[in-house]
């Protein structure tokens, strides 16, 4: 009887421990950050992942519940806020908001951080095998190189891929102009004829192995790959790129709202943010954290783009009813 009582007492703290449910992109928080938060707050973090904003949104709309913190991209946050899915943030519980870069807030829709807090700033760029691609150019025109036929991948993401085609033509990634979208469709059909596949995940392993020679990918993923394989190089298209600001939100239905606020504030701590961004390869728009990262990290083209390219780059915005124009183009390209 005594041994059973001791066992029950030993198990009780584990059963009583709070659990934070995080829904985010793959490889988007360092194991060290997770372990530290769990140790500091005597809790567990359970992580589920998604590979596109649309997949995440569809899962929620289908009835998925129990998530506390989600990390969508800025344009999807507009949709979620309009539908009443998000809690208003209690800034008194988030003292580390003072570290968020105001220049990044200027790029997003929720400039007062009513529902969301910027987590990372990334770009959709190009990576290639330096040992096999001759005369590489920092341009979206690389996707039309005939010698790379069937060794190229494009994002399986409507806004990112149409956005790349629009940028190649000098147009806004948020245009509503029918003629510009038709021109982008023509570009994408040429790229499609040259590409092996549309892909959001396998491009990393394929580029690493040499199966693919040129890929459309997220800067943080590609930064990690360059650290593992020196044969991989990165090209930042000079026509401009899509800038993705992924932001932390708390669902209105979140079971652990207080712990969710604590978690967001933890990730905004400059020391935590510096370690976390160097692990995942994405820039955390945290002014104090940037003073703590290595100089080598800030020299990587996947992390910091030039002012000239940044001026031509944009954040994807919610287009409301005009999104149907993009769906029409995407359907024509994918069929």
VOSE-609051 format. One record per residue (C-alpha): residue in three letters; x, y, z. Coordinates in nm, 3 decimals. Each point is the difference from the previous one (the first is absolute). Layout:
BEGIN
residu->Ala	u->X	v->Y	w->Z $
...
This chain:
BEGIN
residu->Unk	u->0.000	v->0.000	w->0.000 $
residu->Unk	u->0.279	v->0.241	w->0.095 $
residu->Unk	u->0.184	v->-0.060	w->-0.329 $
residu->Unk	u->-0.321	v->0.065	w->-0.197 $
residu->Unk	u->-0.050	v->0.328	w->0.186 $
residu->Unk	u->0.355	v->0.112	w->-0.076 $
residu->Unk	u->-0.047	v->-0.090	w->-0.366 $
residu->Unk	u->-0.321	v->0.203	w->-0.013 $
residu->Unk	u->0.173	v->0.300	w->0.155 $
residu->Unk	u->0.285	v->-0.028	w->-0.250 $
residu->Unk	u->-0.235	v->-0.010	w->-0.299 $
residu->Unk	u->-0.226	v->0.282	w->0.121 $
residu->Unk	u->0.227	v->0.293	w->-0.098 $
residu->Unk	u->0.030	v->-0.139	w->-0.353 $
residu->Unk	u->-0.376	v->-0.029	w->-0.030 $
residu->Unk	u->-0.051	v->0.350	w->0.137 $
residu->Unk	u->0.256	v->0.164	w->-0.229 $
residu->Unk	u->-0.149	v->0.249	w->-0.245 $
residu->Unk	u->0.033	v->-0.074	w->-0.370 $
residu->Unk	u->0.042	v->0.266	w->-0.268 $
residu->Unk	u->-0.112	v->-0.108	w->-0.347 $
residu->Unk	u->0.198	v->0.172	w->-0.277 $
residu->Unk	u->-0.103	v->-0.018	w->-0.367 $
residu->Unk	u->0.281	v->0.121	w->-0.224 $
residu->Unk	u->0.229	v->-0.068	w->-0.295 $
residu->Unk	u->0.254	v->-0.285	w->0.008 $
residu->Unk	u->0.340	v->0.073	w->0.159 $
residu->Unk	u->-0.124	v->0.339	w->0.120 $
residu->Unk	u->0.114	v->0.006	w->0.361 $
residu->Unk	u->0.325	v->-0.129	w->0.143 $
residu->Unk	u->-0.009	v->-0.305	w->0.227 $
residu->Unk	u->0.204	v->0.200	w->0.249 $
residu->Unk	u->-0.270	v->0.269	w->0.021 $
residu->Unk	u->-0.268	v->-0.263	w->0.049 $
residu->Unk	u->0.195	v->-0.175	w->0.275 $
residu->Unk	u->0.077	v->0.326	w->0.181 $
residu->Unk	u->-0.361	v->0.115	w->-0.001 $
residu->Unk	u->-0.121	v->-0.339	w->0.123 $
residu->Unk	u->0.258	v->0.003	w->0.281 $
residu->Unk	u->-0.062	v->0.363	w->0.097 $
residu->Unk	u->-0.379	v->-0.037	w->0.014 $
residu->Unk	u->-0.044	v->-0.365	w->0.101 $
residu->Unk	u->-0.209	v->-0.071	w->-0.307 $
residu->Unk	u->0.001	v->-0.197	w->-0.323 $
residu->Unk	u->-0.007	v->0.130	w->-0.358 $
residu->Unk	u->-0.173	v->-0.215	w->-0.260 $
residu->Unk	u->0.077	v->0.105	w->-0.358 $
residu->Unk	u->-0.208	v->-0.070	w->-0.310 $
residu->Unk	u->0.118	v->0.125	w->-0.339 $
residu->Unk	u->-0.150	v->0.119	w->-0.328 $
residu->Unk	u->0.159	v->0.063	w->-0.341 $
residu->Unk	u->-0.220	v->0.287	w->-0.123 $
residu->Unk	u->-0.224	v->0.267	w->0.148 $
residu->Unk	u->-0.289	v->-0.140	w->-0.198 $
residu->Unk	u->0.047	v->-0.349	w->0.148 $
residu->Unk	u->0.011	v->0.146	w->0.351 $
residu->Unk	u->-0.312	v->0.210	w->-0.060 $
residu->Unk	u->-0.189	v->-0.294	w->-0.153 $
residu->Unk	u->0.078	v->-0.214	w->0.304 $
residu->Unk	u->-0.137	v->0.264	w->0.236 $
residu->Unk	u->-0.311	v->0.051	w->-0.212 $
residu->Unk	u->-0.056	v->-0.376	w->0.000 $
residu->Unk	u->-0.030	v->0.014	w->0.377 $
residu->Unk	u->0.350	v->-0.057	w->0.139 $
residu->Unk	u->0.022	v->0.131	w->0.356 $
residu->Unk	u->0.238	v->0.008	w->0.294 $
residu->Unk	u->0.271	v->0.219	w->-0.150 $
residu->Unk	u->0.132	v->0.289	w->0.208 $
residu->Unk	u->0.261	v->0.175	w->-0.216 $
residu->Unk	u->0.008	v->-0.008	w->-0.381 $
residu->Unk	u->0.258	v->0.159	w->-0.230 $
residu->Unk	u->-0.174	v->0.103	w->-0.325 $
residu->Unk	u->0.125	v->0.245	w->-0.262 $
residu->Unk	u->-0.120	v->0.360	w->0.016 $
residu->Unk	u->-0.254	v->-0.023	w->-0.283 $
residu->Unk	u->-0.173	v->-0.301	w->0.157 $
residu->Unk	u->-0.017	v->0.180	w->0.333 $
residu->Unk	u->-0.217	v->0.264	w->-0.169 $
residu->Unk	u->-0.247	v->-0.272	w->-0.097 $
residu->Unk	u->0.004	v->-0.167	w->0.342 $
residu->Unk	u->-0.051	v->0.330	w->0.181 $
residu->Unk	u->-0.292	v->0.095	w->-0.223 $
residu->Unk	u->-0.164	v->-0.334	w->0.077 $
residu->Unk	u->0.037	v->0.050	w->0.374 $
residu->Unk	u->0.239	v->-0.292	w->0.054 $
residu->Unk	u->0.265	v->0.197	w->0.190 $
residu->Unk	u->0.030	v->0.132	w->0.353 $
residu->Unk	u->0.101	v->0.358	w->0.062 $
residu->Unk	u->0.344	v->0.000	w->0.159 $
residu->Unk	u->0.049	v->0.130	w->0.353 $
residu->Unk	u->0.304	v->0.226	w->-0.037 $
residu->Unk	u->0.046	v->0.020	w->0.376 $
residu->Unk	u->0.102	v->-0.368	w->-0.016 $
residu->Unk	u->0.240	v->0.062	w->-0.288 $
residu->Unk	u->0.266	v->0.245	w->0.123 $
residu->Unk	u->0.245	v->-0.125	w->-0.265 $
residu->Unk	u->-0.213	v->0.152	w->-0.276 $
residu->Unk	u->0.232	v->0.300	w->0.033 $
residu->Unk	u->0.267	v->-0.200	w->-0.188 $
residu->Unk	u->-0.205	v->-0.047	w->-0.319 $
residu->Unk	u->0.153	v->0.190	w->-0.293 $
residu->Unk	u->-0.231	v->0.291	w->-0.094 $
residu->Unk	u->0.118	v->-0.020	w->-0.363 $
residu->Unk	u->-0.152	v->-0.347	w->-0.025 $
residu->Unk	u->-0.326	v->0.114	w->0.161 $
residu->Unk	u->-0.026	v->0.251	w->-0.285 $
residu->Unk	u->-0.012	v->-0.294	w->-0.244 $
residu->Unk	u->-0.281	v->-0.197	w->0.166 $
residu->Unk	u->-0.370	v->0.069	w->0.031 $
residu->Unk	u->-0.026	v->-0.028	w->0.380 $
residu->Unk	u->0.229	v->0.293	w->0.077 $
residu->Unk	u->-0.119	v->0.040	w->0.360 $
residu->Unk	u->0.041	v->-0.373	w->0.077 $
residu->Unk	u->-0.364	v->-0.026	w->0.101 $
residu->Unk	u->-0.018	v->-0.369	w->-0.096 $
residu->Unk	u->0.350	v->-0.096	w->-0.115 $
residu->Unk	u->0.371	v->0.039	w->0.074 $
residu->Unk	u->0.269	v->-0.031	w->-0.272 $
residu->Unk	u->0.207	v->-0.315	w->0.047 $
residu->Unk	u->0.215	v->-0.027	w->-0.312 $
residu->Unk	u->0.066	v->0.182	w->-0.323 $
residu->Unk	u->0.088	v->-0.225	w->-0.291 $
residu->Unk	u->0.015	v->0.006	w->-0.375 $
residu->Unk	u->-0.087	v->-0.236	w->-0.283 $
residu->Unk	u->0.324	v->-0.022	w->-0.198 $
residu->Unk	u->0.199	v->-0.232	w->-0.227 $
residu->Unk	u->0.260	v->-0.260	w->0.096 $
residu->Unk	u->0.220	v->-0.195	w->-0.240 $
residu->Unk	u->0.280	v->-0.252	w->-0.020 $
residu->Unk	u->0.317	v->0.202	w->-0.043 $
residu->Unk	u->0.185	v->-0.304	w->-0.134 $
residu->Unk	u->-0.246	v->-0.060	w->-0.285 $
residu->Unk	u->-0.163	v->0.330	w->-0.103 $
residu->Unk	u->0.211	v->0.221	w->-0.225 $
residu->Unk	u->-0.015	v->0.381	w->-0.006 $
residu->Unk	u->-0.275	v->0.041	w->0.261 $
residu->Unk	u->-0.185	v->0.331	w->0.005 $
residu->Unk	u->-0.193	v->0.156	w->0.290 $
residu->Unk	u->-0.320	v->0.005	w->-0.204 $
residu->Unk	u->-0.333	v->-0.181	w->-0.028 $
residu->Unk	u->0.096	v->-0.060	w->-0.365 $
residu->Unk	u->0.208	v->-0.295	w->0.125 $
residu->Unk	u->-0.319	v->-0.209	w->-0.010 $
residu->Unk	u->0.003	v->0.025	w->-0.380 $
residu->Unk	u->0.352	v->-0.138	w->-0.048 $
residu->Unk	u->-0.039	v->-0.284	w->-0.257 $
residu->Unk	u->0.304	v->-0.189	w->0.129 $
residu->Unk	u->-0.177	v->-0.038	w->0.337 $
residu->Unk	u->-0.315	v->-0.157	w->-0.143 $
residu->Unk	u->-0.166	v->-0.248	w->0.240 $
residu->Unk	u->0.259	v->0.076	w->0.270 $
residu->Unk	u->-0.193	v->0.297	w->0.142 $
residu->Unk	u->-0.271	v->0.027	w->0.269 $
residu->Unk	u->-0.252	v->0.276	w->0.060 $
residu->Unk	u->-0.202	v->0.064	w->0.314 $
residu->Unk	u->-0.334	v->-0.176	w->0.017 $
residu->Unk	u->-0.138	v->0.323	w->0.141 $
residu->Unk	u->-0.232	v->0.221	w->-0.200 $
residu->Unk	u->0.098	v->0.340	w->0.139 $
residu->Unk	u->0.374	v->-0.068	w->0.020 $
residu->Unk	u->0.033	v->-0.141	w->-0.351 $
residu->Unk	u->-0.230	v->0.246	w->-0.174 $
residu->Unk	u->0.178	v->0.269	w->0.201 $
residu->Unk	u->0.337	v->-0.110	w->-0.138 $
residu->Unk	u->-0.134	v->0.018	w->-0.356 $
residu->Unk	u->-0.147	v->0.346	w->0.063 $
residu->Unk	u->0.330	v->0.122	w->0.146 $
residu->Unk	u->0.188	v->-0.136	w->-0.305 $
residu->Unk	u->-0.213	v->0.238	w->-0.207 $
residu->Unk	u->0.045	v->0.296	w->0.232 $
residu->Unk	u->-0.355	v->-0.017	w->0.140 $
residu->Unk	u->-0.135	v->-0.001	w->0.354 $
residu->Unk	u->-0.062	v->-0.337	w->0.164 $
residu->Unk	u->-0.334	v->0.144	w->0.116 $
residu->Unk	u->-0.121	v->0.132	w->-0.335 $
residu->Unk	u->-0.366	v->-0.027	w->-0.089 $
residu->Unk	u->0.064	v->0.089	w->-0.365 $
residu->Unk	u->-0.133	v->-0.269	w->-0.237 $
residu->Unk	u->0.254	v->0.069	w->-0.275 $
residu->Unk	u->0.295	v->-0.027	w->0.240 $
residu->Unk	u->-0.136	v->-0.325	w->0.142 $
residu->Unk	u->-0.044	v->-0.139	w->-0.353 $
residu->Unk	u->0.363	v->0.087	w->-0.076 $
residu->Unk	u->0.108	v->-0.175	w->0.322 $
residu->Unk	u->-0.198	v->-0.307	w->-0.104 $
residu->Unk	u->0.190	v->-0.015	w->-0.330 $
residu->Unk	u->0.330	v->0.017	w->0.192 $
residu->Unk	u->-0.108	v->-0.277	w->0.236 $
residu->Unk	u->-0.098	v->-0.229	w->-0.285 $
residu->Unk	u->0.352	v->0.035	w->-0.141 $
residu->Unk	u->0.150	v->-0.070	w->0.342 $
residu->Unk	u->-0.229	v->-0.298	w->0.046 $
residu->Unk	u->0.119	v->-0.154	w->-0.327 $
residu->Unk	u->0.356	v->0.026	w->0.131 $
residu->Unk	u->-0.072	v->-0.123	w->0.355 $
residu->Unk	u->0.008	v->-0.349	w->0.142 $
residu->Unk	u->-0.273	v->0.073	w->0.254 $
residu->Unk	u->-0.178	v->0.245	w->0.227 $
residu->Unk	u->0.122	v->-0.069	w->0.352 $
residu->Unk	u->0.007	v->0.149	w->0.351 $
residu->Unk	u->0.212	v->-0.250	w->0.191 $
residu->Unk	u->0.201	v->-0.245	w->-0.213 $
residu->Unk	u->0.199	v->0.273	w->-0.174 $
residu->Unk	u->0.248	v->0.012	w->0.287 $
residu->Unk	u->0.093	v->-0.369	w->-0.011 $
residu->Unk	u->-0.008	v->0.004	w->-0.381 $
residu->Unk	u->0.242	v->0.291	w->-0.024 $
residu->Unk	u->0.223	v->-0.155	w->0.264 $
residu->Unk	u->0.023	v->-0.329	w->-0.193 $
residu->Unk	u->0.037	v->0.164	w->-0.341 $
residu->Unk	u->-0.333	v->-0.130	w->-0.129 $
residu->Unk	u->-0.101	v->0.365	w->-0.048 $
residu->Unk	u->0.240	v->0.271	w->-0.113 $
residu->Unk	u->-0.211	v->0.312	w->0.055 $
residu->Unk	u->-0.284	v->0.048	w->0.246 $
residu->Unk	u->-0.248	v->0.259	w->0.120 $
residu->Unk	u->0.019	v->-0.005	w->0.379 $
residu->Unk	u->-0.029	v->0.181	w->0.330 $
residu->Unk	u->0.310	v->0.184	w->0.110 $
residu->Unk	u->0.021	v->-0.160	w->0.344 $
residu->Unk	u->-0.027	v->-0.354	w->-0.134 $
residu->Unk	u->0.266	v->0.076	w->-0.257 $
residu->Unk	u->0.225	v->0.165	w->0.259 $
residu->Unk	u->-0.008	v->-0.324	w->0.200 $
residu->Unk	u->0.085	v->-0.196	w->-0.315 $
residu->Unk	u->0.301	v->0.220	w->-0.083 $
residu->Unk	u->0.137	v->-0.071	w->0.347 $
residu->Unk	u->-0.019	v->-0.374	w->-0.069 $
residu->Unk	u->0.102	v->-0.005	w->-0.367 $
residu->Unk	u->0.260	v->0.251	w->-0.131 $
residu->Unk	u->-0.098	v->-0.090	w->-0.358 $
residu->Unk	u->-0.328	v->0.187	w->0.046 $
residu->Unk	u->-0.010	v->0.370	w->-0.081 $
residu->Unk	u->-0.273	v->0.262	w->0.031 $
residu->Unk	u->-0.117	v->0.256	w->-0.255 $
residu->Unk	u->-0.211	v->0.302	w->0.097 $
residu->Unk	u->-0.192	v->0.108	w->-0.312 $
residu->Unk	u->0.074	v->0.364	w->-0.072 $
residu->Unk	u->-0.354	v->0.057	w->-0.127 $
residu->Unk	u->-0.119	v->-0.032	w->0.361 $
residu->Unk	u->-0.139	v->-0.282	w->0.214 $
residu->Unk	u->-0.299	v->-0.078	w->0.217 $
residu->Unk	u->0.066	v->0.089	w->0.363 $
residu->Unk	u->-0.183	v->-0.225	w->0.244 $
residu->Unk	u->-0.056	v->0.124	w->0.350 $
residu->Unk	u->-0.117	v->-0.292	w->0.209 $
residu->Unk	u->-0.164	v->0.114	w->0.321 $
residu->Unk	u->-0.105	v->-0.156	w->0.328 $
residu->Unk	u->-0.371	v->0.004	w->0.082 $
residu->Unk	u->-0.217	v->-0.143	w->0.277 $
residu->Unk	u->-0.326	v->-0.162	w->-0.104 $
residu->Unk	u->-0.318	v->0.124	w->0.164 $
residu->Unk	u->-0.068	v->-0.365	w->0.085 $
residu->Unk	u->0.347	v->-0.056	w->0.153 $
residu->Unk	u->-0.019	v->-0.208	w->0.321 $
residu->Unk	u->0.319	v->0.155	w->0.142 $
residu->Unk	u->-0.017	v->0.373	w->-0.073 $
residu->Unk	u->0.217	v->0.105	w->0.295 $
residu->Unk	u->0.271	v->-0.253	w->-0.084 $
residu->Unk	u->-0.022	v->0.104	w->-0.366 $
residu->Unk	u->0.077	v->0.362	w->0.093 $
residu->Unk	u->0.292	v->-0.117	w->0.211 $
residu->Unk	u->0.131	v->-0.207	w->-0.292 $
residu->Unk	u->-0.018	v->0.289	w->-0.247 $
residu->Unk	u->0.177	v->0.231	w->0.245 $
residu->Unk	u->0.268	v->-0.267	w->0.051 $
residu->Unk	u->0.071	v->-0.022	w->-0.375 $
residu->Unk	u->0.036	v->0.379	w->-0.011 $
residu->Unk	u->0.273	v->-0.005	w->0.264 $
residu->Unk	u->0.313	v->0.123	w->-0.186 $
residu->Unk	u->0.224	v->-0.284	w->0.118 $
residu->Unk	u->-0.258	v->-0.264	w->-0.088 $
residu->Unk	u->-0.079	v->0.166	w->-0.334 $
residu->Unk	u->0.370	v->0.021	w->-0.095 $
residu->Unk	u->0.060	v->-0.368	w->0.070 $
residu->Unk	u->-0.324	v->-0.101	w->-0.168 $
residu->Unk	u->0.056	v->0.193	w->-0.324 $
residu->Unk	u->0.354	v->-0.130	w->-0.042 $
residu->Unk	u->-0.131	v->-0.355	w->0.037 $
residu->Unk	u->-0.286	v->0.027	w->-0.248 $
residu->Unk	u->0.157	v->0.241	w->-0.249 $
residu->Unk	u->-0.277	v->0.258	w->-0.007 $
residu->Unk	u->0.036	v->0.361	w->0.107 $
residu->Unk	u->-0.192	v->0.081	w->0.318 $
residu->Unk	u->-0.095	v->0.370	w->-0.023 $
residu->Unk	u->0.125	v->0.068	w->0.350 $
residu->Unk	u->0.228	v->0.304	w->0.024 $
residu->Unk	u->0.181	v->-0.108	w->0.317 $
residu->Unk	u->0.038	v->-0.363	w->-0.112 $
residu->Unk	u->0.173	v->0.109	w->-0.321 $
residu->Unk	u->0.276	v->0.148	w->0.215 $
residu->Unk	u->0.064	v->-0.345	w->0.148 $
residu->Unk	u->0.032	v->-0.214	w->-0.316 $
residu->Unk	u->0.328	v->-0.083	w->-0.173 $
residu->Unk	u->0.131	v->0.224	w->-0.281 $
residu->Unk	u->0.002	v->-0.305	w->-0.231 $
residu->Unk	u->-0.375	v->-0.044	w->0.048 $
residu->Unk	u->-0.068	v->0.354	w->-0.114 $
residu->Unk	u->0.221	v->-0.042	w->-0.309 $
residu->Unk	u->-0.200	v->-0.292	w->-0.136 $
residu->Unk	u->-0.206	v->0.111	w->-0.303 $
residu->Unk	u->-0.289	v->-0.219	w->0.114 $
residu->Unk	u->-0.027	v->0.209	w->0.315 $
residu->Unk	u->0.070	v->0.358	w->-0.106 $
residu->Unk	u->-0.092	v->0.135	w->-0.344 $
residu->Unk	u->0.134	v->0.324	w->-0.147 $
residu->Unk	u->-0.190	v->0.326	w->0.039 $
residu->Unk	u->-0.043	v->0.010	w->-0.379 $
residu->Unk	u->-0.174	v->-0.338	w->-0.012 $
residu->Unk	u->-0.196	v->0.069	w->0.318 $
residu->Unk	u->-0.145	v->0.314	w->-0.163 $
residu->Unk	u->-0.140	v->-0.219	w->-0.281 $
residu->Unk	u->-0.131	v->-0.269	w->0.235 $
residu->Unk	u->-0.346	v->-0.028	w->0.154 $
residu->Unk	u->-0.200	v->-0.182	w->0.262 $
residu->Unk	u->-0.291	v->-0.209	w->-0.129 $
residu->Unk	u->-0.331	v->0.167	w->0.086 $
residu->Unk	u->-0.351	v->-0.136	w->0.029 $
residu->Unk	u->-0.183	v->0.090	w->-0.323 $
residu->Unk	u->-0.354	v->-0.072	w->0.111 $
residu->Unk	u->-0.232	v->-0.086	w->-0.293 $
residu->Unk	u->0.282	v->0.068	w->-0.249 $
residu->Unk	u->0.179	v->-0.311	w->0.122 $
residu->Unk	u->-0.224	v->-0.184	w->-0.246 $
residu->Unk	u->0.207	v->0.151	w->-0.281 $
residu->Unk	u->0.310	v->-0.175	w->0.136 $
residu->Unk	u->-0.189	v->-0.326	w->0.045 $
residu->Unk	u->-0.100	v->0.015	w->-0.367 $
residu->Unk	u->0.364	v->0.046	w->-0.108 $
residu->Unk	u->0.119	v->-0.277	w->0.233 $
residu->Unk	u->-0.263	v->-0.243	w->-0.125 $
residu->Unk	u->0.108	v->0.068	w->-0.358 $
residu->Unk	u->0.366	v->-0.060	w->0.087 $
residu->Unk	u->-0.053	v->-0.313	w->0.208 $
residu->Unk	u->-0.244	v->-0.186	w->-0.225 $
